[in-house]
Amino acid sequence: MSAMDVIGGLQGQGSANAPGKKQMGQEDFLRLMITQLQNQDPMKPMENGDFLGQMAQFSTVSGIENLNNTMSSVTGALSANQALQAASLVERSALVAADSIEVSAGEGISGVIELPEDVDYGVVTIRDDAGQEVARIAVENDGTGLARFEWGQAAAADDEPGPAGRYEVSAEYQSGGSKESVATYLWGEIESVSLFGGTDGMRMTLKGLGTLSLADAREIS
């Protein structure tokens, strides 16, 4: 009796005992091995190496299957943990690289600019969607190369909050006889967080700033 005949017979038995079963299990494999030993040619018995090789192959397949099951469980646990983390971020604020933001009437704008550590001051300029300058704010380096600014409701009394619309934010500092532009980072409220597969990971929708990757956040408060 050939190995293929034995496999066919075992699959037939499996169909009778477990409808829909298409893969051999450990018990099926052991029955196959015993049947092969019982029906081998006495003049040409199975080599020990062949027997051990089949055992090793089955052990490898069984180990991979167990590993896949374990990884599936770990993946499920990580996904659940990510969902909990995402829920905890809603209604908090994230600081992201941006040079414009959409605000409602009476809302302010706050953010951070990066300055060389040896530069004491920078200037933040805010313009409305028509390109008109509505505020110019001097900001001080905090000693780490960052300078924070606020405009609108939380700003100085002479800076009235502007009407609803999109505002552009730019920044610069004086270096010798020239002006150097620097990056701006704006705060936005996290309205929702979504989980995506692949490299996108966790993405957040920020009020007035759109949808960005969580990895884009410089700070969350």
C-alpha positions, 0 to 999 in steps of 0.5 A: 500500500502506497502512502497516497493510498493511506492518505486517501483512506484517512481523508475518507475517514475524516470526512465521515467523522468530521464533515468539512475537515480538509487538513490532517491533524496529529492523530491522522499523521500518527495513524498514517505512520503506523499504517506505513510501518504495517504495510511496508515491504519486508524486503525494503523496510523504511529507513530510520532516516525517512521515518525521522524526517517525516516526524521532523516535518510534521513537528515543524508544521505543527510548531508553525501552526502553533506560532501563527495561533499565538501571533494572532492572539497577540495581534488581537490584544495589541489591536484592543490596546490601540483602540483604548489608547485611541479613545483616551486621546479624543478631546485632547490637543496635539501639536503638529507642524502646520502653517495654516489653521481653520478657526471659528469666530472668537477662537484663538491660535496657539503654537510653537516655533523653533529657533536656534538656541543662540537666538533670543527672539523670533516674530510670528505673523498671522494673516487672514485668508485674504493675505492681510496681516492681522497680528505680529507677535514677538516670542522669546526663546525658552532656552531650548530652541522653542518659543511659544505663542498665543493669539486671540482669546488667550493673547494680550488684550490688544490682540482681539480674536478674529472672525471665522476663517482660515489663517496663515501662520509664519515665523522668522528671526533676525540673523545679522542683517537678514531674516531667516524663516523657521517652522511653525507648529500649531495646536489642534483639538483631537476630534477623533482617532482612527485605526488603520492597517499597514504603515498608516497606523493610528490617525487623528483628525484635528479641528481646523487642521485635518487628518494626520498620523499620530506620529506627526504629533510633537506633543499631546496635552 
